Amino acid sequence: MDPETMYWDVLVIGTGMGGATLGHALAEAGRRVLFIERGLDLRPEGGQRISGRFVEDIRGFGSRSSTEKNHDLACGGRSTDTIDDMGGGRRSPYVPYVGSGTGGSSALYGMNLERFFPIDFVPGSAFQDRRGSSLPDKWPISYEDLRPWYEQAERLYRVRGTPDALRVGENGAGLFVPPPLSPQSAHLFDALTARGVHPYRAHTASEQVPDCHTCEGYLCPFSCKNDAARICLTPALEQHGAHLLTECTATFLEANRKEVRRVVCSWRGRRIELRAKVVVLAAGALLTPALLLNSRSDSWPTGLANDSDMVGRNLMQHSLDLWVLTKAPKLSENTWNKEIAFNDLYTVGDDKLGTVQAPGPPAPPALLREANFNLWRLLGPLASFAWERFSKQPMFSAILEDLPYPENRVWPRSTEPQENNRLCLRYRVGESELRRRRVFRKALASVLGPFHPIRVFRTGTGDRRPRLGHVCGTCRFGTDPDSSVLDPWNRAHGIANLYVVDGSFFPSSAGTNPSLTIAANALRVARHLTAST
């Protein structure tokens, strides 16, 4: 196949939750779809991959050359791009923990696929103090608009779990039945219920095969993790005639004031130009705005689709606390421990906080030492012994919603299109996040009190460099072209054939994992495209 000779129905840039889900739906509907992915083909049939462990756990990884480390990171589904953190007033380069390759960050995700709450679609009513933020009163779509697509996405990704009692009117119609709770999780479940908490079976997209280790943060070696590549990309390619170019980086979108004419790419060192009726950006909330800003022209002097000056702005990312329950029953060997979640602290009084859920096994000490909470670095050689102790205890992670601020943003360091993988980023938390984090910690410590919780890991409050968990919001959708980048159907304002379906479109971040909302919205947009093109 020579991709330059084809005039594609749909060109999808990125193969994560948004791109793969939308591309699969359109290919299934008979559209000629081409996926381009800047990373490697990480599917089991795709070639070299590092699965079943964190790359940092490879023997001798720390002493390898930069080139060797980057090779391993790429084979492990990780980005090797350097980001310049500009938040401290000077450039501080680092490589963030972000997915790259087929499946995008879903290849690394912890498989928690939870719906947003109805209140998340009217964020203006949930925050009393939003000074300095650009938080809108409401999304351009409602929860009811997305409800049928949530159910379809849950069925598509084979999400297992039970209904959350705090979600009024939800019956779990799209959920598959989970296996029985492990004895340790059953003990926690009953103890939390006795304290007046409303735990439920966490919604996870996993087949939970024997000896499943959750694979949170790294590639799954089994047919277990229901990520975007396994569920959508591979069937689109093998069953519905779609095509895929890997190691292919989109560098420039050539457009006039009405439409994208062609997409310029670098494919394994070769320049190619691709044409399509519809171009869909799904490269993630960092690279999608960078590509738009690098696509400057006489028609778009400040960047493609950037008349509002909103491209790249309002970057959001969840902060995360990890709590170890020191007095809870120890976990058994190979126990599936992502079983429980609760939302009793999603709102506390007048404050909107976030969800609490059991995570997978903890990251290795080599990764924890890179966290901004200094405990693991201070422990030095004792860190491994401490890790062995707490890794056998049940844990809960607490996700705090952050607000959008225009000054929190990402932009390409260079104006040269071929260098759009080098990014500058500014992200600093506001007073609202700092105060609500204190409220969240105090409330959660009280709820978990009988288990003697210890907070061992944190991100997102005063960090020296953002870890970029659940990054979103850099190309928000809305009804007003002066304050948003996309319209309510995720089409760029004024450009007939350009859509964005990754987490960039969020106008607020909500307080739980965004993946299911990205997938559900991609299905919604796919239906719109099927009907209109």
HELIX and SHEET records of a PDB file:
HELIX    1   1 PRO A    3  THR A    5  5                                   3    
HELIX    2   2 MET A   17  GLU A   28  1                                  12    
HELIX    3   3 VAL A   55  ASP A   57  5                                   3    
HELIX    4   4 PHE A   61  SER A   63  5                                   3    
HELIX    5   5 SER A   66  CYS A   75  1                                  10    
HELIX    6   6 GLY A  104  ALA A  107  5                                   4    
HELIX    7   7 PRO A  118  PHE A  121  5                                   4    
HELIX    8   8 PRO A  123  SER A  125  5                                   3    
HELIX    9   9 TYR A  143  LEU A  156  1                                  14    
HELIX   10  10 PRO A  183  ALA A  194  1                                  12    
HELIX   11  11 ALA A  228  ALA A  228  1                                   1    
HELIX   12  12 ALA A  229  LEU A  233  3                                   5    
HELIX   13  13 THR A  234  GLN A  239  1                                   6    
HELIX   14  14 LEU A  287  ASN A  294  1                                   8    
HELIX   15  15 PRO A  365  LEU A  368  1                                   4    
HELIX   16  16 LEU A  375  LEU A  379  1                                   5    
HELIX   17  17 GLY A  380  LEU A  382  5                                   3    
HELIX   18  18 ALA A  383  PHE A  390  1                                   8    
HELIX   19  19 PRO A  417  GLU A  419  5                                   3    
HELIX   20  20 GLU A  431  VAL A  447  1                                  17    
HELIX   21  21 GLY A  449  PHE A  451  5                                   3    
HELIX   22  22 GLY A  503  PHE A  505  5                                   3    
HELIX   23  23 SER A  515  SER A  532  1                                  18    
SHEET    1   A 6 HIS A 243  THR A 246  0                                        
SHEET    2   A 6 VAL A  33  GLU A  37  1                                        
SHEET    3   A 6 TYR A   7  ILE A  13  1                                        
SHEET    4   A 6 ARG A 270  LEU A 281  1                                        
SHEET    5   A 6 VAL A 260  TRP A 267 -1                                        
SHEET    6   A 6 CYS A 248  ALA A 255 -1                                        
SHEET    1   B 5 HIS A 243  THR A 246  0                                        
SHEET    2   B 5 VAL A  33  GLU A  37  1                                        
SHEET    3   B 5 TYR A   7  ILE A  13  1                                        
SHEET    4   B 5 ARG A 270  LEU A 281  1                                        
SHEET    5   B 5 LEU A 498  VAL A 500  1                                        
SHEET    1   C 4 SER A  92  TYR A  94  0                                        
SHEET    2   C 4 ILE A  83  ASP A  85 -1                                        
SHEET    3   C 4 LEU A 423  ARG A 426  1                                        
SHEET    4   C 4 ARG A 409  PRO A 412 -1                                        
SHEET    1   D 6 TYR A 200  ARG A 201  0                                        
SHEET    2   D 6 ILE A 340  PHE A 342 -1                                        
SHEET    3   D 6 VAL A 356  GLN A 357 -1                                        
SHEET    4   D 6 MET A 395  LEU A 400 -1                                        
SHEET    5   D 6 SER A 319  LEU A 325 -1                                        
SHEET    6   D 6 PRO A 453  THR A 459 -1                                        
SHEET    1   E 2 THR A 347  VAL A 348  0                                        
SHEET    2   E 2 ASP A 351  LYS A 352 -1                                        
END                                                                             
